Amino acid sequence: MEKQISGTLLKGIGGFYYVEAADAVYECKARGVFRKKKLTPLAGDHVLITIHDDGKENTIDDIEERKNFLLRPPVANIDNLMIVASTVSPKPSLLIIDKLIAIAEHKGIEPIVVFTKSDLEGTEELMQIYQSAGITAITVSNKTGVGVEKVRALLKDKITAFTGNSGVGKTSLLNALDEELSLATGEISDKLGRGRHTTRQAELFKTCGGYIVDTPGFSSLDFYKSGAIGKEDLADCFREFSPYLGTCKFTTCTHTCDKGCRILEAVEAGKISKSRHESYVAIYNEIKDIKEWK
């Protein structure tokens, strides 16, 4: 006897896929049709599977259309990108944070910035930069527990990817959210290693009413491959620019140093954070000469 049910793909290892459906996890193989289509099931995929009572091989029959996906690590249908940065040791790189936010905006993922170690240094200026841009920013202390509940509330009914450089307190935050979760993701990270050419396997972990995926090394990924953002799309990845787009004196305005640029005027007036605009200019200058075929 067999039946079809819908579920969420948690991970894939060695050609086997593990799908959570109807309060159970099923080991499945993908049908050959996916190979013909050159479509690989990814963690986060919403799938239709056939399960067999007689012990026959369960199969993934269909993959719903993805709303987004990342190449490295390979994961689909992300709702939130939780960018974890520390106030000190290491100091935050606003350019890296803004690159990650731009990738999230381009992919239709909600960016959330979490500043840890608030017990060591205040976060008021950092919070102001992102809150004034309309981006959710949370202050967290893994020692005192401040802010942990705010993070936990954002995980419910969502797939949330966590990213953050070594030493920022991401593991401690995961541990504060769910002790088993931190142990599991740490073990996965150790197994994957840090080699440049190591294939990174993404795995969803169920916690706090949603799913999280740890993305070790994501912040150091090739920005262009991860985001595939062209210079003509970059301004749309800075949401605070939106009210001014299309109002500049010249239609060719790059919003970097052009005369009659309404965004530059907004920066001068304090309506747009100077650091956010500096990140925009730095990213624009990095990608402006990259051809699409690259």
C-alpha positions in Angstrom: 0.0 0.0 0.0 1.3 3.5 -0.8 0.2 7.1 -0.4 1.3 10.5 -1.4 1.9 13.3 1.2 3.5 16.7 1.2 6.5 17.6 3.3 9.6 19.7 3.8 13.1 18.4 2.8 15.4 18.5 5.8 18.7 17.3 4.2 20.2 15.2 1.5 23.1 12.8 2.0 24.6 10.4 -0.6 21.6 10.3 -2.8 19.1 9.9 0.0 16.8 12.7 1.1 15.1 13.1 4.5 11.6 14.6 4.4 9.5 15.7 7.3 5.9 15.0 6.6 2.9 14.2 8.8 4.9 14.4 12.0 7.5 11.8 10.8 10.8 11.9 8.8 11.0 9.7 5.7 14.1 8.5 3.9 13.5 9.0 0.1 15.2 8.7 -3.2 14.5 11.2 -6.0 12.8 10.0 -9.1 14.9 9.9 -12.3 12.9 12.7 -13.8 14.8 15.2 -11.7 18.1 14.1 -13.2 16.7 14.5 -16.7 15.6 18.0 -15.7 19.0 18.6 -14.0 17.1 19.6 -10.9 18.6 18.6 -7.5 16.3 18.6 -4.5 17.5 21.1 -1.8 17.0 21.4 1.9 14.0 23.7 2.3 12.2 22.3 -0.7 8.5 21.7 -0.3 8.0 18.3 -1.9 5.4 15.6 -2.7 6.5 12.1 -1.7 5.2 8.6 -2.1 5.6 6.4 1.0 5.2 2.6 1.0 3.9 0.4 3.9 5.6 -2.7 2.4 9.2 -1.4 2.8 9.7 -0.3 -0.8 11.7 2.7 -1.5 10.0 6.0 -0.8 10.3 8.5 -3.5 10.2 12.3 -4.1 7.7 12.8 -6.9 7.5 16.5 -7.2 9.2 19.7 -6.0 7.1 22.8 -5.6 8.3 26.0 -7.3 10.9 27.7 -5.1 10.5 31.3 -4.0 14.3 31.6 -3.7 17.4 29.6 -3.2 21.1 30.0 -2.4 23.9 28.3 -4.3 26.3 27.9 -1.4 25.2 26.4 0.9 22.4 24.9 -1.3 19.1 25.7 0.5 15.7 26.8 -0.8 12.7 28.8 0.4 14.4 30.9 3.0 12.2 33.4 4.8 14.7 35.1 7.0 18.5 35.7 6.9 19.7 36.2 10.5 23.0 38.1 10.2 24.8 37.8 13.5 27.6 40.3 14.3 29.3 41.3 17.5 29.9 44.8 18.9 33.5 43.9 19.8 36.0 41.1 19.4 35.6 41.0 16.4 34.3 44.5 15.6 31.5 44.4 13.0 32.2 45.0 9.3 29.3 47.1 8.2 30.3 46.4 4.5 29.9 42.7 5.0 26.6 43.1 6.9 25.4 45.4 4.0 26.5 42.9 1.4 24.6 40.1 3.1 21.5 42.4 3.4 21.8 43.2 -0.3 21.9 39.5 -1.2 18.8 38.9 1.0 16.9 41.7 -0.5 17.7 40.6 -4.0 16.5 37.0 -3.2 13.3 38.1 -1.5 14.6 37.1 1.9 13.9 39.2 5.0 17.2 40.4 6.5 17.5 40.6 10.3 20.7 41.9 12.0 21.5 40.6 15.4 24.2 42.4 17.4 25.7 40.3 20.2 28.0 41.1 23.2 25.8 44.0 24.2 27.1 43.5 27.7 30.6 44.5 26.5 29.7 47.6 24.4 26.5 49.5 23.6 24.7 49.0 20.3 22.7 52.2 20.0 24.6 53.6 17.0 24.6 50.3 15.2 20.9 49.7 15.9 20.1 53.2 14.6 21.8 52.6 11.3 19.6 49.6 10.5 16.4 50.5 12.2 16.4 53.8 10.3 16.7 51.8 7.1 13.6 49.8 7.9 15.6 46.7 8.8 14.9 44.6 11.9 17.8 44.9 14.3 18.0 43.2 17.6 20.5 43.6 20.5 21.4 40.3 22.2 23.6 39.4 25.2 24.2 35.7 25.4 25.3 36.2 29.0 22.3 38.0 30.3 19.7 36.6 27.8 18.7 40.0 26.6 17.1 39.9 23.2 17.0 36.1 22.9 13.2 35.9 23.1 12.9 38.5 20.3 15.0 36.3 18.1 13.0 33.2 19.1 9.7 34.9 18.2 11.0 35.6 14.6 11.6 31.9 14.0 8.0 30.7 14.3 6.6 29.4 11.0 9.7 30.4 9.1 12.8 29.0 7.5 15.6 31.1 8.9 19.3 30.9 7.8 21.9 32.0 10.3 25.2 33.5 9.3 28.1 35.1 11.1 31.8 35.2 11.2 33.8 33.1 13.8 33.8 34.6 17.2 30.6 36.7 17.0 28.6 34.5 19.3 26.4 32.7 16.8 26.9 29.3 18.4 26.1 30.8 21.8 23.0 32.4 20.4 21.9 29.0 18.9 22.6 27.4 22.3 20.5 30.0 24.0 17.6 29.4 21.6 17.8 25.6 21.9 20.7 23.6 23.4 20.2 20.6 21.2 20.1 22.8 18.2 23.5 24.3 18.9 25.1 20.9 19.5 23.7 19.6 16.3 24.7 22.5 14.1 28.2 22.6 15.7 28.7 18.9 14.9 27.6 19.5 11.3 30.0 22.4 11.0 32.9 20.3 12.3 32.2 17.5 9.9 32.0 19.8 7.0 35.4 21.4 7.8 36.6 24.7 6.5 38.3 23.7 3.2 37.9 26.0 0.3 36.6 23.3 -2.0 34.5 21.4 0.6 30.9 20.8 -0.5 28.7 22.4 2.1 25.6 20.4 2.9 22.7 22.4 4.3 20.4 20.8 6.9 17.2 22.2 8.4 16.7 21.9 12.2 13.3 22.2 13.7 13.1 24.5 16.6 11.0 27.4 18.1 8.1 26.6 15.9 10.0 26.9 12.6 13.2 25.7 10.9 16.7 27.1 11.0 19.7 26.3 8.8 23.2 27.1 9.9 25.4 28.5 7.1 29.1 28.2 8.1 31.3 30.5 6.1 28.4 32.1 4.2 29.7 35.7 4.9 33.0 34.9 3.1 31.3 33.5 0.0 31.8 35.0 -3.4 29.4 37.9 -3.3 28.6 37.9 -7.0 27.8 34.2 -7.3 25.7 34.3 -4.1 23.8 37.4 -5.0 24.1 37.7 -8.8 23.3 41.4 -8.3 23.9 43.6 -11.3 24.8 47.3 -10.9 21.4 48.3 -12.3 19.7 46.3 -9.5 21.9 47.3 -6.6 19.9 50.4 -5.6 16.8 48.3 -5.2 18.7 46.2 -2.6 18.9 49.2 -0.3 15.3 49.6 0.8 15.8 53.1 2.3 16.7 54.4 -1.2 13.2 53.5 -2.5 11.4 56.9 -1.9 14.1 58.6 -4.0 14.6 56.3 -6.9 13.4 57.7 -10.2 13.5 61.3 -8.9 17.2 62.2 -9.6 18.0 64.9 -12.1 19.5 62.4 -14.6 18.0 59.0 -15.5 21.6 57.6 -15.7 22.3 58.5 -12.1 24.4 55.9 -10.3 23.7 57.4 -6.9 27.5 57.4 -6.1 28.7 61.0 -6.8 26.3 62.3 -9.5 25.0 65.9 -9.6 21.3 66.2 -8.9 21.2 62.8 -7.1 18.3 62.8 -4.6 19.8 59.9 -2.7 23.0 61.9 -2.1 20.8 64.8 -0.9 19.0 62.5 1.5 22.4 61.3 2.9 23.5 64.9 3.4 20.1 65.6 5.1 20.6 62.7 7.5 17.6 60.8 6.0 19.9 57.9 4.8 22.7 56.6 6.9 26.2 57.7 5.6 27.6 54.2 6.4 24.9 52.5 4.4 25.5 54.8 1.4 29.3 54.2 1.7 28.6 50.4 1.5 26.4 51.0 -1.6 29.2 52.9 -3.3 31.8 50.3 -2.3 29.7 47.5 -3.7 28.8 49.4 -6.8 32.4 50.0 -7.6 33.1 46.3 -7.1 30.5 45.1 -9.5 30.2 47.9 -12.1 32.6 46.4 -14.6 31.6 42.8 -14.2 30.0 41.4 -17.3 26.8 39.3 -17.1 28.6 36.3 -18.6 31.0 36.2 -15.7 
